[in-house]
Amino acid sequence: MQKIWSFLLVVLISVISCTPKLTEIKDVTPKEDVVVNNPVKQEPKSPCTTFSDLPGYDKERAETAFVIYKDFLKSNNLPEALKQWKLAYTLAPGSNGKVKSHFDDGANIYRQLYNNTTDQLLQKSYVDTIMMIYDKRKECFGDEAYVNGLKGFDYFYYFQNYGSEDQTFQLLKSNLDVKGKNADYFVINPFTKLLYDRIVDGKISQQEGKKYADLVLAAIEQGRSTCKGKQCESWEIINEYAPVRLEALEGVDDFYDCAYYSKKYHALYKLYPDSCEVINVAYANMLRGNCPADNVQFKEVKNAKASKCYVAPPALSCAAQGYEDYNNGKYSKAIDSYDKCISQATDSETKAKYLLLIAKIYYRDLKNYPKARKYALDAAKQKSNWGDPYLLIGNLYASSGPLCGTGRGWESQIVTWPAIDMWTKAKNVDPSASREANALINRYIQYMPKKEDIFFRNLKAGGSFFVPCWIQESTTIRTAD
């Protein structure tokens, strides 16, 4: 036994003597003369917590919540969707370092909560939360211009009472300032509306307005030529609205230059090279843009006018002056001359003729629809049983879709109702206007709202409806189906 214990003691001492001590751990930091393999290149780390930053249990909870909240959204279970979204957003706002859709989903959830309450304090808190979600997106993934565009879009369409128009305009403008013709598609329509208003109201200079009008048109051209999938449909909707809205700035003297007018109206002339109405309009507008005599496109239109559309001017008078001014693109001066003709006229029919002529200039050339309607109504008062003034007013209303809405959707569709009212009145008071009136009615019936559109707004076909915007008319609700 004594020998066995002696042997075990020797073995134990040997094991202890072979165990390394803590003070003997070597410094393995590479020295300058040590060859080290190049490290694997790492992507820049997100400043926000991602799945990979979480311990196992929390990572599993976060990834599960990201999946589950989307399922609840699809089934319209808003309370559970919000609960799971909050968990996912709190644990891993950076998701997997790439996916950003949870920010959009969160904003949509709080937007629905905003719409589902009338409590102003709650609504204010929901708006603030949405803006904080956008700020978090910017913190996690950058692209401040994109985030500013989202904020401006929401303030414009959903939260007008929580931000000034100037603030909204600056947010949208910052997107175009940074991205130029590659601006995000969703900022174009609201920015165009606010830009137009500021130019007309004199809140920004014509020089600045022209700069951004050109940028909007360039962005639309770029977007339509490079878009893919569903985004192309969005660009088509934009193209139906923004250019039409900016076209109305042709009524502002010296806003657009020769390049704008020659591009637009020479193309129109090429489509209808034998139409004197088109040739005269193209010629007058290219003059309005101060196109020089040696401009190739202008010379072509001028020669067509001289060879195909010469009309001897009236005798020297207010009418002759108005004719000359109009054909030289001086629309405001032409109106002054025709106003003088009205004051000099001794019969109602002559007055009616010049009143309607002025109405057409305001409509077609100066894009001032309220004044066009005023002169058309004055013309109708001078000459009873005349359908032309009502045909023109109907056209004014039907053309107001981009002015009163976005070119599509409810606000743009309801303008067809008062338009049809006017065309119906035209043929009722003047049978000779029936053919044109019926053609217009049949054309625009398809653009009226559908049954489901009025149903969701608790409206009924045949009921009365007040159309806002500049129209300000009561009309009858109708559907396209």
Secondary structure, 3 states (H helix, E strand, C coil): CHHHHHHHHHHHHHHHHHCCCHHHCCCCCCCCCCCCCCCCCCCCCCCCCCHHHCCHHHHHHHHHHHHHHHHHHHCCCHHHHHHHHHHHHHHCCCCCCCCCHHHHHHHHHHHHHHHCCCCHHHHHHHHHHHHHHHHHHHHHHCCHHHHHHHHHHHHHHCCHHHCCHHHHHHHHHHHHHHHHHHCCHHHHHHHHHHHHHHHHCCCCCHHHHHHHHHHHHHHHHHHHHHCCCCHHHHHHHHHHHHHHHHHHHHHCCCCCCHHHHHHHHHHHHHHCCCCHHHHHHHHHHHHHCCCCCCCHHHHHHHHHHHHHCCCCCCCCCHHHHHHHHHHCCCHHHHHHHHHHHHHHCCCHHHHHHHHHHHHHHHHHHCCCHHHHHHHHHHHHHHCCCCCHHHHHHHHHHHCCHHHHCCCCCHHHHCCHHHHHHHHHHHHHHCHHHHHHHHHHHHHHHHHCCCHHHHHCCCCCCCCEEEECCCCCEEEECCCCC
